[in-house]
Amino acid sequence: MCKDCGCSITDHHHHHSHEHSHDHSHSDSASHQAAHETLHHNPQLNDSKTVAVIKKILDKNDHEAAHNRAHFDKQNVLGINLMSSPGSGKTTLLEHLAPLVDFKFGVVEGDLETNKDADRLKAKGINAVQIQTGSACHLDAFMVHKGLHDMSLEDLDVCFVENVGNLVCPASYDVGTHLNIVLVSVPEGEDKIAKYPVMFRTADLILFTKVDLLPYFEYDLEKEKECARKLKPSVDILEVSTKDEDSLKAVVEWINFKRKMR
């Protein structure tokens, strides 16, 4: 169930094959904080039965996310969750990073119905696995776990999870990655950060994309950065244009720094 909009309850939460005997409590995790925020402000969800269902789903999701992270850790792979609204340039970024990186990466690609993004990545020689989410507006840890079974992690240094284009729901679901990169593009217009604070509070790195288009839009980049830093003072911020190779190399350097820090 997407707890942010109540759009669907998907059965993969309930028939997952291996339940673990030991219980992990993640009540103070980012996903739970986001859930509590949502519940307090959404009267439709604010009844005890719904709260119990959501808590159960988040507990199971966080448990599976820890399982995914253990997979990454065992193979010494850095997991990065890429999130943004549709059309901010997630797939384009990955296509342009491929020839610049000095590490091997794969992509778990989330889309509602098509294989288009995974096909684009494969055409560039990138190891990509498609997850079709159906009606679900985000990837969760169970979907990503399924994708990881189709990808050989021992050959990789980094695994990107390209989440469904959406600035709301993906913020609340830990998928088992180590880091969150959130993209926001100049053509989307100002105030995206202020309007979607839960998403930008989860970011380790914010990428302002399509900055080569700044001359054509009324977009106060410094004001947007200030807004981001008010939400999360420690966040890293980079500006990216696919026409500027140095800006892409800065993203590679950031990822390599995080790899070294692990």
C-alpha positions in Angstrom: 0.0 0.0 0.0 1.3 3.4 -0.8 0.8 5.2 2.5 1.1 8.6 1.0 -1.9 8.4 -1.3 -3.5 5.0 -0.3 -3.4 4.1 -4.0 -3.0 0.3 -3.7 -2.3 -2.6 -1.5 0.0 -5.0 -3.3 0.1 -8.6 -2.3 3.9 -9.0 -2.5 4.1 -7.5 1.0 2.1 -10.5 2.4 3.3 -13.6 0.6 7.1 -13.1 0.7 8.7 -16.5 1.0 11.1 -16.0 3.8 10.2 -14.5 7.1 13.1 -14.0 9.5 12.8 -15.1 13.1 14.5 -12.0 14.6 12.6 -8.8 14.6 14.1 -5.4 13.8 12.5 -2.3 15.1 12.9 0.7 12.8 10.3 3.0 14.4 12.6 6.0 14.3 13.7 5.4 10.7 13.1 8.1 8.0 10.3 6.1 6.5 8.4 6.0 9.8 9.0 9.7 10.4 7.5 10.4 7.0 4.6 8.0 7.6 3.8 9.8 10.9 3.9 13.2 9.2 1.6 11.9 6.5 -0.9 10.4 8.9 -1.1 13.5 11.0 -2.0 15.6 8.0 -4.2 13.2 6.1 -7.6 12.7 7.9 -8.5 9.9 5.4 -5.7 7.8 6.7 -6.0 8.8 10.3 -7.8 5.8 11.9 -6.2 3.1 14.0 -6.9 0.3 11.6 -5.1 2.1 8.7 -2.3 3.1 11.0 -1.8 -0.5 12.0 -1.7 -1.7 8.4 0.8 1.0 7.4 3.0 0.2 10.3 3.0 -3.5 9.4 3.9 -2.7 5.8 6.7 -0.3 6.7 8.1 -2.8 9.3 8.2 -5.5 6.6 9.6 -3.2 4.1 12.4 -2.0 6.4 13.2 -5.6 7.3 13.6 -6.5 3.6 15.6 -3.3 3.0 18.1 -4.4 5.6 18.3 -7.7 3.8 19.0 -5.9 0.5 21.7 -3.8 2.2 23.3 -6.9 3.5 23.5 -8.2 -0.1 25.2 -5.0 -1.2 27.6 -5.1 1.8 28.6 -8.7 1.3 29.6 -8.0 -2.3 31.1 -4.6 -1.4 28.7 -2.8 -3.7 27.6 0.8 -3.0 23.8 1.1 -3.4 22.4 4.5 -4.6 18.7 5.3 -4.8 18.0 7.8 -7.6 14.8 9.8 -7.1 13.1 12.7 -8.9 9.9 13.7 -10.6 9.4 12.3 -14.2 11.6 13.9 -16.8 14.3 15.3 -14.5 17.0 13.3 -16.3 17.7 10.2 -14.2 18.1 7.8 -17.1 20.0 10.4 -19.2 22.4 11.0 -16.3 23.2 7.3 -16.1 23.7 7.1 -19.9 26.2 10.0 -19.7 28.0 8.7 -16.6 28.7 5.3 -18.3 31.7 6.4 -20.4 33.2 8.5 -17.6 33.2 6.1 -14.7 36.2 4.1 -13.5 33.9 1.6 -11.7 31.4 -1.0 -12.9 27.7 -0.2 -12.2 24.3 -1.8 -12.8 20.8 -0.4 -12.6 17.6 -1.7 -11.1 15.1 0.3 -13.1 11.6 1.1 -11.8 8.7 2.1 -14.1 5.0 1.6 -14.0 4.6 -0.3 -17.3 7.3 0.0 -19.9 10.8 -1.3 -20.4 11.9 1.9 -22.2 14.4 3.1 -19.7 16.1 -0.2 -19.2 16.3 -0.7 -23.0 17.9 2.7 -23.3 20.5 1.8 -20.7 21.2 -1.7 -22.2 21.7 0.0 -25.6 24.6 1.9 -23.9 26.1 -1.4 -22.6 24.8 -0.8 -19.1 23.7 -3.8 -17.0 20.0 -3.0 -16.3 17.1 -5.0 -14.8 13.6 -3.7 -15.3 11.0 -3.8 -12.5 7.4 -3.0 -13.6 5.5 -1.6 -10.6 2.1 -1.7 -12.1 -0.1 0.7 -10.2 2.5 1.3 -7.4 4.0 4.8 -7.6 7.3 3.9 -6.0 9.8 1.0 -5.7 9.9 -0.8 -2.4 12.4 -3.2 -0.8 10.6 -6.3 -2.1 10.6 -5.2 -5.7 14.3 -4.2 -5.5 15.1 -7.6 -3.9 13.5 -9.3 -6.8 15.6 -7.2 -9.2 18.8 -8.0 -7.4 18.2 -11.7 -8.0 18.5 -10.9 -11.7 21.8 -9.0 -11.4 25.2 -10.4 -10.5 26.4 -8.1 -7.8 29.9 -9.7 -7.6 30.7 -8.0 -11.0 29.7 -4.6 -9.8 31.1 -1.7 -7.7 27.9 0.4 -7.6 24.3 -0.4 -8.1 21.8 2.4 -8.9 18.1 1.9 -8.1 16.3 4.3 -10.5 13.1 4.9 -8.7 9.7 5.7 -10.3 9.4 9.3 -11.3 7.6 10.8 -8.3 8.6 13.4 -5.6 6.3 12.0 -2.9 6.0 8.3 -2.2 9.6 7.0 -3.0 10.9 9.2 -0.1 9.2 7.0 2.5 10.3 3.6 1.3 13.8 2.4 2.2 14.9 0.1 -0.7 18.1 -1.0 1.0 20.5 1.4 -0.7 23.2 3.3 1.2 22.7 6.7 -0.4 19.9 8.9 -1.9 20.5 11.2 -4.9 17.6 13.4 -5.7 17.5 15.2 -9.0 15.6 18.5 -9.7 15.7 20.1 -13.1 15.6 23.7 -14.1 12.6 23.3 -16.4 10.5 22.0 -13.5 10.4 25.5 -12.1 11.1 26.9 -8.7 9.6 25.7 -5.4 9.9 22.0 -6.0 12.1 21.7 -2.9 9.8 23.7 -0.7 6.7 21.8 -1.9 8.2 18.3 -1.5 10.3 18.6 1.7 10.1 15.0 2.7 11.9 13.9 -0.5 14.6 16.5 -0.2 15.2 15.8 3.5 16.1 12.2 2.5 18.8 13.4 0.0 22.5 12.9 0.5 23.1 14.7 -2.8 20.9 17.0 -4.7 21.6 17.3 -8.4 20.3 20.4 -10.2 20.0 19.1 -13.7 19.7 20.8 -17.1 21.5 23.9 -15.8 22.4 24.8 -19.4 18.8 25.9 -19.7 19.0 28.5 -16.9 19.1 31.4 -19.5 15.7 30.4 -20.8 13.9 30.1 -17.4 13.2 32.3 -14.5 14.9 30.2 -11.9 16.8 31.4 -8.9 19.3 28.6 -8.4 20.9 30.1 -5.2 17.4 30.5 -3.6 16.6 26.9 -4.3 20.0 25.8 -2.8 19.3 27.9 0.3 15.9 26.2 0.6 17.5 22.8 0.3 20.1 23.6 3.0 17.4 24.9 5.4 15.7 21.5 5.1 19.0 19.6 5.4 22.1 21.6 6.3 24.5 18.7 5.6 23.2 17.9 2.0 25.7 18.0 -0.8 24.7 19.9 -4.0 26.0 19.7 -7.5 24.9 21.4 -10.8 24.8 19.2 -13.8 24.5 19.6 -17.6 24.9 16.7 -19.9 26.6 19.2 -22.3 29.3 19.9 -19.6 31.5 16.9 -19.1 33.2 18.4 -16.1 29.9 18.7 -14.3 29.3 14.9 -14.9 32.8 14.1 -13.7 32.0 15.9 -10.4 29.2 13.4 -9.9 31.6 10.5 -10.5 34.1 12.1 -8.0 31.3 12.3 -5.4 30.4 8.7 -5.9 34.1 7.6 -5.7 34.5 9.6 -2.5 31.5 7.8 -1.0 33.0 4.5 -2.1 36.3 5.2 -0.4 34.5 6.3 2.8 32.8 2.9 3.1 
